Amino acid sequence: MIDVYSWATPNGHKVHIMLEECGLAYKVHPINIGAGDQFGDEFLRISPNNKIPAIVDSDGPDGAPISLFESGAILLYLAGKTGKFLPGDVRGKYDALQWLMFQMGGVGPMLGQAHHFRIYAPEKIEYAVNRYTNEAKRLYGVIDKQLARHAWLAGDSYSIADIATFPWLRSWKNQGVELEDYPHLKRWFDEIAARPAVQRGVEVLAKERQPLQTDKEREFLFGATQYQRR
Ligand SMILES: N[C@@H](CCC(=O)N[C@@H](CS)C(=O)NCC(=O)O)C(=O)O
């Protein structure tokens, strides 16, 4: 059994989608990041960066439990465990890994900042809004170009690179992007959105998550509690 400590955010969705795609049995433990659950001692023991998602697999590689944080590491682990969604040949594997790293190092952090400065920041800082909106558009352009030449990010097969990237692009409106401006990306996006496992994955904890409303929620995520040394 895989215990998943998570919330219905893009990084959480990646793992929920992968578990559904692989048909693995899992139990979800909600970590409400607006309520400060990510700072609890028990969660910090498995996720020292106070961020979801994290997993504990009772049936680890050597038969002993393994705990993991960082969504990219979790996707790689689940791909290794099941033999699914990471090409087996060396060239194909590195094609997928480079696009996974592109998501982890670029798409996630940059689109996260676009979302932050456009939607959450208490003051509208024009420079930051422009900087991250432009960066979002640039990244969508890179993806569109790749998908003009290939069916999937890593080439011919649907992989953890697609699973990692798709959830971040669902919030295109809040990132200041028009999906219609990227026709190849849109074709890929619609195909992934139509997959039954993806539809189940994005519903995990979706009803529990409400939009950020209170100052306390903002404080947990962007204020003193977030930056307290632990
Ligand atoms: N690089 C990490 C990022 C995880 C992340 O940013 N998680 C956010 C939600 S999408 C979170 O838990 N935020 C809570 C906090 O910052 O306190 C990963 O991919 O797992």
The ligand as an SDF file (V2000), in Angstrom:
LIG
                    3D

 20 19  0  0  0  0  0  0  0  0999 V2000
    9.5350   20.8210   -6.0040 N   0  0  0  0  0  0  0  0  0  0  0  0
    8.4400   20.3920   -5.1810 C   0  0  0  0  0  0  0  0  0  0  0  0
    7.4640   21.5320   -5.0190 C   0  0  0  0  0  0  0  0  0  0  0  0
    6.3090   21.1580   -4.1220 C   0  0  0  0  0  0  0  0  0  0  0  0
    5.4040   22.3480   -3.8300 C   0  0  0  0  0  0  0  0  0  0  0  0
    5.7370   23.5010   -4.1520 O   0  0  0  0  0  0  0  0  0  0  0  0
    4.2710   22.0660   -3.1840 N   0  0  0  0  0  0  0  0  0  0  0  0
    3.3720   23.1270   -2.7910 C   0  0  0  0  0  0  0  0  0  0  0  0
    1.9760   22.8550   -3.3160 C   0  0  0  0  0  0  0  0  0  0  0  0
    1.9520   22.7130   -5.0970 S   0  0  0  0  0  0  0  0  0  0  0  0
    3.2990   23.1410   -1.2600 C   0  0  0  0  0  0  0  0  0  0  0  0
    3.2520   22.1080   -0.6450 O   0  0  0  0  0  0  0  0  0  0  0  0
    3.2760   24.3130   -0.6530 N   0  0  0  0  0  0  0  0  0  0  0  0
    3.1650   24.4470    0.7700 C   0  0  0  0  0  0  0  0  0  0  0  0
    4.1680   25.4010    1.3530 C   0  0  0  0  0  0  0  0  0  0  0  0
    4.9290   26.0080    0.5710 O   0  0  0  0  0  0  0  0  0  0  0  0
    4.1730   25.5550    2.5590 O   0  0  0  0  0  0  0  0  0  0  0  0
    7.7690   19.1670   -5.8100 C   0  0  0  0  0  0  0  0  0  0  0  0
    7.7230   19.1360   -7.0420 O   0  0  0  0  0  0  0  0  0  0  0  0
    7.3210   18.2710   -5.0820 O   0  0  0  0  0  0  0  0  0  0  0  0
  1  2  1  0
  2  3  1  0
  2 18  1  0
  3  4  1  0
  4  5  1  0
  5  6  2  0
  5  7  1  0
  7  8  1  0
  8  9  1  0
  8 11  1  0
  9 10  1  0
 11 12  2  0
 11 13  1  0
 13 14  1  0
 14 15  1  0
 15 16  2  0
 15 17  1  0
 18 19  2  0
 18 20  1  0
M  END
$$$$
